[in-house]
Amino acid sequence: THYFASKFCVYYVDEDGTPFSADFEYASAEVRMLAEKVGRCDNERKCGWNYTPKQFFEETRTGVPKHKEGYKPPPPPTPAKPLSFELVKRSFQPYRATFVQFLRDVVKLPKGRLDQTLQDYWVGASNSGRIAYWMIDALGNCKDGKFMAYKPDGHRDHDQHPYWARKKLILEYCKYGKISCQKRDELLDQEVIRPYFGEHLLNEERYKLRPVALVEGEKTCLICAVMYPRFLWMATGTNTFNQARLQTAIFQNRKIYIFPDVDQIEKWKKLAEDLHYGKVKVMDEFVRTWAEPD
């Protein structure tokens, strides 16, 4: 999917970067007005605007516009190769991470369980103290890593934006002449399918009999994995979840408990219903009670 950003919205564009609405320049005023609204808001939590081309065509009953002669749809993106697991191993110095130090020294989580959890999830750290959440699939392939900065009090440091390991490596390889700019662009255009944080544990022998517990944030996942080890905790890393990523757990006939953030309960309940799996439960009442104490 191609987008270009504006101050308010992210709009669909064609292969040349032309906005979706340009194809309807000579349509009626009503159709032009609707075409200009096709897009979505980047801030899904506060706005939620999402008006797709499909909705536009259904509402206007307008046919798909004819593209210029010789137009060919772009080929599907090339899947990105896994990262070398040596990167994961080299970063495995979790107590360099400011957030892990907070868990050890301030929260005082049980050290034995904390150490084991950090090892199981391959939690890493950068030299600057960012924590590295590696996204490893059920086959043991590392697809990417999210590096996030925290303050000594355990809160996110919003002055330091998170970054993805794969993109940073590609940009640095180009910067120092290890790859060409053309190769950089080719690699950045590849499709990165990121597993859930903790997904690799689905095939670990010690976790085989544990029910799955799904949360949004990696931070929550890590703490819960230490405190409630009877579950296999996984994090989506976003305020939605991809049903396909739970198929391994479903194939293994596991119970699945879903803990949405309080503002995402209805959305996650609908996604859970779409699984059509009898052993899934959305812990909505628990989440409401925890998030809205008396």
N, C-alpha and C positions, 0 to 999 in steps of 0.2 A: 504494500500500500504506500502511496506517495502522499506527502502532505507539504503545505507551506504554512508558516506561522504568521498570525496577525496579532494585534494587541488583545483581541477578545477571543479568538477562535482558531482552530486548526482546520484548514480546508483541504478537501481532496484536490489533487492536481493530476494532469495527464503526464505522459512520458516526457514531455517537453517542459514541464513545470507550469503549464497553463492551468489556472483555476477551473474547477468543474463548471462554474457559472458561465464561463466564456462560450461554451457550446450553445448557450441559450440567449445570446446577445440580441437576436432578432425575434425572440418569442414574445408572447404577450407580457404586459407589465406584471401580471399576477405570477406567471411562470418564472419570469426573471427574478422577482422578489424571493420566491421560494428557492430557486437555484442558488441564490447568494447566501442562503442559510444552511446549505448542505455542509456539514462539518461537525466538529465536536469541541467542547470546552476542555482545555488541558487540566483544569481544576475540577475533577469529577466530584469530589466530596462536597465542595461549596456550591457548585453550579449544576452539574449533571447533564448539560445540554449535549445531545447527540442526535443529529438528524442525518440519516444515511442516504446515499443515492437510491437505494431500494425504496425507502419511504417516500422519497421525492417522486419516483416514477409511479408508485402506487397512488399517490395523492393527485398527481397531475395527469395521470394516464398518458404521459408523453413517451413516445418511443425513445429507445437509446439513440443518441445523436450519431450521425454518420461522421466518421473521422476522415481526415484527408486521405487522398488516394495513396495506396502503398503502405498505409499504416499497418503495423503488426504489433499485437499485444506483447508487452515485455515478457521474457521468459521467467519462469518461476525462480526465486532466489536460490542460490547454491547453499546447501547446508554447511555451516561452519564446522570445521574439524575440532575435536576436543583439544584442550590445552594439555601440555605435558604435565604429568602428575608430579614431576620434579619441582614445579613451581609451588604446588601445595606443600610438599615436604619441606622446601626451603623456608617457607613462611611460617612453619609450625613452631612458633615461639610465642604461644598465646599470652604469657604474662607480660609481654611487651605492650599489649593492648591496654589502653587506659580503662576501658570498660571492664575487662577481666580483672584488673587490679581493684576496681570498685567492688566487684562481686566478692573478691577474696578478702579485702581489707575493711570495707565498710559494711556490706551486707553480711559478710562472714558466712558464706555458704560452706557446707561441709567440704573440707579440702579433698578428701578421697573421691567423693562423688563429682566434685567440680573437675578434678584432674581427669577422671575417666570420661566425663562428658566432653571436655575439650578435645580429648584424643578421638573419641568416637565421631565427632562432627568435624574433625580436622580444622578446628578454629585456628586461624593464623593471625599475624600482625605485621604491620609495616614498621619500618624504622622510626617513623614519626608517631607511632602509638595508635594508628587506626586499627580497628579489628577487621579481619578478613573472614567473610562468610563465603565458603566455597560451595558452588552449586554442582554437586556430583550426582549422576543418575544411578539407577538401580544396577547398571552394568559396571559401575566404577569409573565411568568417564567423567572427567571434570570439564564442564561446558563453559564455566565462567566463575568469577569471584567478585563479590561486592565488598569494597573497602569503605568503612564508615568511621567517622570521628565522633568521639564522645567526650564530654567534660568529666572532670574528676568526681562530680556528684552523680554520674550515671545517666545524665540527660544528653540527648543528641546535641552536637555542636553544629548549629545550622549555619555558622559562618564558614564551615568547611564542607563543601558539597561532596556527596558520595561519588565514587567512580568505579567503573567496571574494569576488571583486570585485563580482559581481552582487548578492549578498545585502547586502554593506556599503553599496552605492549605494542600494538600496531603503530600508534602514533609515535612512540619513542623509537621503534625500529626505523621508521621513515626519517625521523629527525636526525638520527645518527648515521644515516646512509646505509643501513642494513637491508632495506627494501626500497624500491622506487615509489614515487608518488602514485603511479598507476597501480602498482601492486597494493599499496595502502588502500586506495579507493575500492579495489576489487574485494579485499578482505573485509572492509567496513560494510560493503553491500551484502555480504553473506548473511544468511538467516541464522540467528543464534536462538536455539530452543533451550531455555534455561530450566533445569529441574527445580523441584522444591528444595529448600535447605533441609537437609536430613533425609532426602529421598533414598540415598544410597544404603541406608540402614535397613531398608525393606528386605534385603537379601542377606543381612548379617545374621549368623546363627543365634546370637544372644538375644536378638530382637524378634525372632520368628513368631513367637507366641503373643506378642504384645499388641493390643489394639492401637490403632493410629489416632493421634490427636492433632488436629490441623488448626493453626493460628495464622494470623497475618504477618506479624513481625518476627524477624530472626532473633531479636533481643528477647522477646517473650518466649520464643521456642527454647532458647538456651537456658533461661532461668527455670522454666517448667521441666525441662529434661533433667535438671539436677534435683528439683524438689519433688517431682512426681514421676519417678522412674518406671512405674508400672506401664506407662504409655510409651509409644514411639512417637515423639513430637516432631512435627514438620511445619515449616513456614512457607507461605506462598510468596512473601515479599511484596505483595500488592493487595489492593482492597477488593480482589476478586479471586476466584480459583478456577483453574482449568480442569474440568471433569476428567479429561484424558490422562492427566497426571496421577489420578487415583486408581487407574485400571489395574496396576500391579497389586495394590492392596485388595482390590475387589476380587481379582483372580485368586489371591491367596485366602479369600474368604474371611478377611479380618473385619472386626468391628471398627467403625470409623466415627469418631466424635469430633464435631466441628465447632470451634469457638470463634465466632466472628467478632470484630470490633462492634461496639454497641450501635454505631451509626450504619452498620452494614448488615444487620440481622436479617431484614426482609430479603435483601438481595441474595445473601448466602443461603437462606432457606429455599429460595426458588432454585438456585443452582443445585442444592442437595436433592431436591425433588426430581430434578432432571436426570439424576444418576440412576433412578429406578432400581435402587439397591436397598434391600430390607434391613441391612445392618448398619445404617448410617443414622446418626442423631445429631441435630443442631442444638447446642447447649444454650438456647436463647434465654431461658429463665435464669440460668446460672450467671450468664454474662450480664444481664440486666441487674441482678442483685449485687454482683461484684462491682459493677461500674457506677451504680446509683445507690450507695449505702444510705441507710436511714439517718 
